[in-house]
């Protein structure tokens, strides 16, 4: 008896008629999922559209959110991250308060010694210089290292595998290697404590490996294979105490409890206090944790940065989920009339509304889970390609239980989000009304459905417009005249004995026929390595803070790079020995300096006088997206690190490179010949924007695909529900063309409304994006026609085949039941 009581016990017996909990008990959930799976199998096309639509949206959103999560994790792993700051400069330049994060080398030791709030301050400089590392017979060229101070490993959380973080740089002749570089240099042998040789120019220095650091993680802005103490450089050249030489990054860790705002007030005038020139530059600290995403300043105030791209990608991810959910809502509510009798019967047989809501939500959760499984598979397969596209190491952590908890929660949430409204809507039918055969009023739901379709295609219009504008902007800048000939122009760094043997090396290159012209410079022609506002000239306003780029070249800039001489002549040391102090100006510099006739004018820079011998056309030394700045091209009394070679155009490129390689080895046998093509280096300037274009194109296509999938489902249902109307129209003399036009118009109307409403939004967003470029296109209404035509074309392709098929159905078939 007791056993039978327990066996037949149901919680609902105790609380029957008091609450509807009994019908929503957990044991019913399994039954709901069983019913839901039957409903899905009974409506295969409808279920397929919903599952694939949601899967596409979730896949796109997961990929974008993985990328965003990675960006937000940059340099967040340091134990004392909340107390670490980077020092910035600010000064008024050309009427604007401008900020930059390069500071004097002397700043870090001054902050450490003079300010009690500072726990430690270090300099860090990645000069991109190539050094030759030698151990035994192994020789490796590396330019992926940095100079820093002893406090680097106590300030940042880069774990050492070998070595004491506080003592690795006690000896100036020391070096810390990354695990991968140590493996590369030493193989399986223990590197710690070994002595290696670092070659720079024509000098070699023995240093001891005092630490092995774990390879820096991918989510840091510090990228290095080796670290060398500044003390080593200073033991050779002496300390750099010039407060006007902004050449390093300075990081500061404040003591616990120190307020950065008050400390910034203390140090704002530190440069003015120590600079002999009476500099007006102010120094302030900015949090390390904001450097990755919030490093853009406008008029001295933080104004965003990379965070803007992340926000756009976040909105795009939410749009993908929203478009997929809208599909589900639209298709569910569109099918409401079909399921109204099922709801009526369930209610008549005793079902509560709450149980029906749970049942319908179970259906949507089942769809969500099915879509989620497909999404995780799709993300896993597409992640390598997407990681390459965004140049980040993204991964799915399948072994982390948090990952699975977040994935299941997210997928269930999307299922509930998509199915919530249809569940409440479908469960609201009055059984007396639907079972009597009376018509349920669906007009208000039709209006909602149309509004949701408008939103779907509105997002699609905005995205296509963005793709068109970004593509136009890239083409516009790529077609911009660089101002020099990039073809057949290569460069390499002056390593080893090349500097000492440059004269003989150049002569051999020209006599070999491999090179048409050779010149040495301070930097590749695609990069700015030096600028200043301290250049002086006749008539200069003492308050002027015009930033002028520096480019050093010994001679033959025109012959080697194709830069055009506008006025005067090129530098020629053989013919004019005084050209060692010659200078060329670009057209922007002539305009900025206000010269009517610049030839023979005197330019003063860093205490040295240079005489102007010519003017060259404006050529792009830095970003092709920015206007060309004033530039001085200084002669052979400057410093040189790069050799530019114009290849013989009448010989095959590889043949010329082989010949140059042999001559390079002849004059610099200890170093390998590494060269770079200028045109490839120039094209890399577009990689970020091209990457943004590709991502926007891919995910816009995904959004459009999901929207068209929903349109396909809606049009299919619309045609099914209007089969009899089509039959009657045909009996009454309606033509196939007229019926097709009618059905297409019904589907296209909300899309046309979307184009009208969302086009201005797309215009405003792209106009805002273009403001970040100085050299940019002007938006044209013509650009809006392309997304409009594309959306209408795709919508027509989606619905027209079905409408023609429906219009061709014999009225005998469609009306036989009548």
Residue, then its C-alpha position, 0 to 999 in steps of 0.5 A: x500500500x505504501x509502495x503504491x502510494x509512493x509509486x503513484x505520487x505526483x506533485x500536482x496531486x497536492x497542489x492541483x487547482x491551486x497553481x499551474x506548476x503541475x503542468x510545467x513540472x520538470x518531468x513534462x519538459x522531456x515530453x515537450x521536447x519530444x513533441x517539439x521534435x515531432x513538430x520539427x520533423x513534420x515541418x522540415x522546410x520551415x525547421x531547416x530555414x530556422x535552424x540554418x538561419x540561426x546557425x549562420x547568425x550564431x556562427x558569425x556572432x561567435x567569431x566576432x565576439x572571440x575577436x573582441x574578447x581577444x582585443x579586450x584581453x590585451x595586457x590584462x594579465x600583468x599582476x600590477x596592471x592597475x598601477x602601470x602607466x605609459x608616459x605621454x607628451x603633449x604640446x600645442x602644434x599648429x593650433x592643436x593640442x597633440x599627444x604622442x607616446x615617445x618620450x626622452x630616455x632620461x625621463x624614466x631615471x628622473x621619475x624613479x629618483x625624484x618622485x616618491x610616488x613612483x615604485x619604478x620607471x623603465x624605458x623600452x625601445x624597439x628600434x627594429x634594428x637587425x643584429x647578428x646573433x652568433x653562437x658557435x657555427x649558428x648565426x641568426x639575424x633578428x630585428x625583433x628585440x628591444x632595449x629596456x631597463x632592469x625593472x622590466x621583469x618586476x614591473x610586467x608579468x612575463x615569467x622567466x623560465x631561467x633567471x632572477x627577475x630582479x637581477x637579470x640585467x645586473x651585468x650590462x653585457x647581458x641578454x634575455x632570450x625568449x624560449x623560441x629564440x633560445x631553441x633556435x640559437x642553441x637547439x637542445x642545449x641549455x642556453x642559460x649562462x652561455x655567452x653569445x656574440x651580437x653583431x651590430x654594424x662592423x662591431x661584435x659584442x660578447x654578452x651572457x644569457x642571464x635569463x630565458x623568458x616564456x614566449x610573450x603571449x599573443x595578447x600583448x603589445x610587447x613583442x620581442x625575441x630578446x631583451x638587452x639592457x640600456x646599460x649596455x648601449x650606454x656603456x658604449x655611447x654614454x647616457x642619453x640626457x637630451x630632453x628633446x630626444x623623444x625616442x623611447x617608451x616610458x612605463x611607470x608603476x606607481x606605489x599602492x595608493x598613489x593617485x595618478x591625477x595628482x601625480x600628473x599635476x606634479x610631473x606635467x612641467x618636468x620637461x620644461x624644468x629640465x630642458x635647456x631649450x625651455x620646452x613647453x611640452x607636458x608629460x602625463x601618464x595614461x593607463x596601460x590597460x587602455x593602451x590597446x583600445x583607447x590610444x587616440x587623442x584629439x586636441x589632448x583628450x582621449x577620443x577612442x581608437x581601436x575600440x571603435x572597430x570593436x564596437x562596430x564588430x560588436x554591433x555587427x555580431x548583435x545584428x547577425x543574431x537579431x536578424x536570425x531571431x527575426x526570421x524565427x519570430x516572423x516564420x513562427x507568427x506567420x504560421x500562427x493561423x495553421x497552429x491556432x486549432x492545435x492551440x484551441x484543442x490543447x486548451x479545451x482538453x485542459x492545457x494551461x496557457x503557461x504550459x503552452x508557453x513552455x511547450x513553444x519555448x521548448x520548440x525554439x530552444x530545440x531549434x536553438x540547440x540544433x543551430x548551436x551544434x552546427x555553429x560550433x562545428x562551423x566556428x571550429x572549421x572556419x577559425x583558422x581562416x578567420x584568425x588569419x584574416x584578423x591576424x590574431x590567434x583565436x581558439x575555442x577552449x573545448x577543455x574549459x567547462x566555463x566555455x561549455x557553460x557559456x556556450x549552452x547558456x548563450x544558445x539556450x538564451x538565443x532560443x528563448x529570445x527567438x521563441x519568446x514572443x511567438x510562444x506568448x502570441x501562439x498561446x494567447x488564442x481563444x479556443x472558442x474562437x479558433x474552434x468555431x472557425x472564426x477568423x483570428x485577427x492577424x493584421x496587427x501581427x502582419x504589421x509587426x512582421x513587416x516592421x521586422x522585415x524592414x529592420x532585417x533588410x535595413x541592416x543589410x542595406x547599411x552593411x552593403x553601403x559600408x562595403x561599397x564606401x570602404x572599397x571606394x576609399x581603398x581604391x581611391x588611396x591605392x590609386x593615389x600617386x605615391x610620388x616615386x617609382x616603386x617598381x624594381x626598387x629594393x632595399x636592405x639594412x646596412x649590416x656588418x661591414x656594409x657601412x665601412x665598405x659602402x663605396x666599394x659595394x656601390x661601385x661593384x653594384x653599378x659595374x655589375x649591371x644589376x643596379x641602375x642606381x644606389x643610394x643610402x638613407x636613414x630609413x626605408x622610403x616607406x617609413x618616417x623614422x624622424x621628425x621635428x618642429x625644431x627646424x629653423x629658417x629665415x623668417x620663421x615665427x618663433x612660436x611656430x610648431x610645424x612638424x617637419x619630417x626628416x629623410x636622410x639621403x646621400x645623393x641621387x634620390x631622383x635617379x634611384x627612387x624616381x622622385x621628381x626635381x621640381x626646382x634646382x637640382x639633385x644632390x651629387x657628391x662627385x660633382x658638388x663636394x659641398x653637397x655633404x651639407x645640402x638639403x632638398x625640400x618637398x613642395x609642402x615644406x616650401x609652402x610651410x616656410x613661405x619661400x618664393x625662391x628656396x634655392x640657396x636658403x639656409x635650413x638649421x637643424x640640430x645646430x647644423x646648417x644645410x643649404x637648399x639645392x633643390x625642391x622635390x615633388x611631394x611624395x608619400x613617406x608615411x601613411x597614404x591615407x594622410x596628407x603629405x607633411x613638410x619634409x627636409x631631405x638632408x645630405x650625407x652628413x646625416x645617419x644612414x641605416x638603409x641601402x636603396x637599389x634601383x634594379x636594372x630594368x633590362x635584366x630579370x629581377x631574380x638574376x639581378x638579385x642573385x648578383x647583388x647577393x654575391x656582392x653583398x656577401x663579398x663585402x659583408x661575409x658575416x651577414x646574410x642578405x635580406x632584402x625587401x621590395x618597396x612596392x610590397x612594403x607600400x602595399x602593406x600600408x593597406x592591410x588593416x583597411x583591407x582586412x576591415x573590408x574583407x570582414x565587413x564583406x563576409x559578415x554583410x554577405x552572411x547577414x544578407x543570406x540570413x535575411x534572404x533565407x527568412x524572406x524565402x520562408x515568408x514568401x513560401x508561406x505567403x504563397x501557400x496561404x494565398x493559393x485559393x486567391x491565386x486560383x480565383x484571380x486566374x478564373x477571373x481572368x488574371x494573367x500569370x504576369x499580373x499575379x507574379x507582379x502582385x505577389x512580388x510587390x507584396x514581398x518587396x514593399x517592406x524592402x523598399x521601405x527599409x532602403x528609404x529609412x536606413x540609407x540615411x543611417x548608413x550615410x551618417x555612419x560612413x561619413x563618421x568613419x571617413x573623418x578619421x582620414x585626411x585623404x578621403x573620398x566624398x560620399x555620393x548618392x550614387x553609392x547608395x544605388x548599389x546596395x539598393x539595387x543589390x538588395x532588390x535584385x537578391x530579394x527578387x531572385x529569392x521570391x520570383x521563382x516561387x511566385x511564378x510557380x504559384x501563378x502557373x498552378x491550375x485553378x482546378x487544383x487550387x479550388x477543387x476543395x471549394 
